Amino acid sequence: MNALDKIENQNLASRILKGILKTGRIANAYLFIGPSGIGKKFAAIQFAKALNCKKGGCEECSACIKIGELSHPDVHLIIPDPNKDSISIDQMRNMQREAYLKPFLEKFKVYVIEEAGRISEEAANSLLKILEEPPGDTIFILTTSSPQDLLPTIISRCQIIRFTQEFKTREKNLEIEEKAFSLINAGEISHILKEIKNIVSSKREAGEIVDFLVLWYRDILLLKEKDEECIILKDRMEHLKNMEKKLSEGFLFRAIKSILWARYLLARNVSPRLALETLFLKLATEIR
């Protein structure tokens, strides 16, 4: 079993990470967002294995074993200082000194910064400097259950991957579905913006539309991967298959990333209408 296959109950996050490896478009910084105890740190370690293992995370080679034991010289875990209950400036300075050195054994140096939201102001500014000019062969994986505590400038320099409670059953909300589909099928961006103005009345409603859009593009991506068993919106299969033929895998990954960013904006109390307008403008740009 591949290292990323062991990320349980996070089908979407796992597939995004696999897609990153498949395309070879490795970013310098990732931000894993999700509730405490959901497995963000474990996923970060598994991703570090996949990045540095010659077989993509075989779980059997020396690199995979040492990374799993946190004893590999190229993979480092940074946790909040227990005496200060925060990530300190000294920790960031030490990381900065080491990050610009070449990896000892593997392709990448990886720094996993656990609960990055608990970072002191001074340390956050130091981290930002590293992310603004990152070493080419060093990757930073930040995990947090409180993204609102991070500097927006730090978040903007990370590829966001959201970890959520997996949907075990689907609760029908036909009104929200119809509103989401009215936006998906509106066509021209001017029509979409007009629809948003007409149908979105609250932050809760905008959040439910965004959540449905995650499911929608997730299921199209699963069709691309020939994994119909895990599809949630099975009663929309004909529509899903029609869209799967039209949309590229690259677009779907970027669409999901944009949707998750809209969810983050809503959590930051950005205007629901503005969050959805920004999202659909991004999607329209990506399609073009």
GISULZI-V788670 format. One record per pair of residues at least 24 apart in sequence whose C-alpha atoms are under 7 Angstrom apart, sorted by the first residue. I is the first residue (numbers start at 1). J is the second residue. If there is no record, write none. Layout:
I | J
I | J
//
This chain:
2 | 57
2 | 58
2 | 59
3 | 46
3 | 49
3 | 50
3 | 57
3 | 58
3 | 59
4 | 46
4 | 47
7 | 43
9 | 166
10 | 163
10 | 166
12 | 218
13 | 161
13 | 162
13 | 163
16 | 253
28 | 134
28 | 138
28 | 139
28 | 140
29 | 139
29 | 140
29 | 141
29 | 157
29 | 158
29 | 159
30 | 140
30 | 141
30 | 142
30 | 158
30 | 159
30 | 160
31 | 141
31 | 142
31 | 143
31 | 158
31 | 159
31 | 160
31 | 161
32 | 142
32 | 143
32 | 144
32 | 160
32 | 161
32 | 162
32 | 163
33 | 143
33 | 144
33 | 145
33 | 147
33 | 161
33 | 162
33 | 163
34 | 144
34 | 145
34 | 162
34 | 163
34 | 164
35 | 145
36 | 145
40 | 143
41 | 114
41 | 143
44 | 112
44 | 141
48 | 110
52 | 106
52 | 107
52 | 108
73 | 104
74 | 103
74 | 104
74 | 105
74 | 106
74 | 109
74 | 110
75 | 109
75 | 110
75 | 111
76 | 110
76 | 111
76 | 112
77 | 111
77 | 112
77 | 113
78 | 112
78 | 113
78 | 114
79 | 113
79 | 114
80 | 118
86 | 118
86 | 119
86 | 120
87 | 118
87 | 119
87 | 120
87 | 123
88 | 119
88 | 120
88 | 123
89 | 122
89 | 123
92 | 123
92 | 126
92 | 127
96 | 130
99 | 135
99 | 138
100 | 135
107 | 137
108 | 137
108 | 138
108 | 139
109 | 137
109 | 138
109 | 139
110 | 138
110 | 139
110 | 140
111 | 139
111 | 140
111 | 141
112 | 140
112 | 141
112 | 142
113 | 141
113 | 142
113 | 143
114 | 142
114 | 143
114 | 144
115 | 143
115 | 144
115 | 145
116 | 142
116 | 143
116 | 144
117 | 144
117 | 146
117 | 147
117 | 149
117 | 150
128 | 154
131 | 157
148 | 268
160 | 257
176 | 208
176 | 209
180 | 209
189 | 284
193 | 277
196 | 273
197 | 273
200 | 273
202 | 272
203 | 272
206 | 272
207 | 263
210 | 259
210 | 263
214 | 256
214 | 259
217 | 252
217 | 256
220 | 244
221 | 249
221 | 252
251 | 286
255 | 283
//
